[in-house]
């Protein structure tokens, strides 16, 4: 017989739900292909919850342009 309180088990053990078809698949950077920092940072978007938010922030900073990131408008 289980000794865990039922309320704890109910809070943690949930049934899986189907994901939307357009849900990105979680995958990390493939270091077997060498080290490319741009690709590494872009891979954060599909690495996991915290890395996803960091990856989205990096995209936004790059989108802002030369004052903030390395987007297409950045001036060296």
ABEGO torsion letter per residue (X at the ends): XBABBAAAAAAABBBBBBBBAABBBBBBBBAAAEBBAAAAAAAAAAAEAAAAAAAAAAAAAAAAEAAABABAABBX
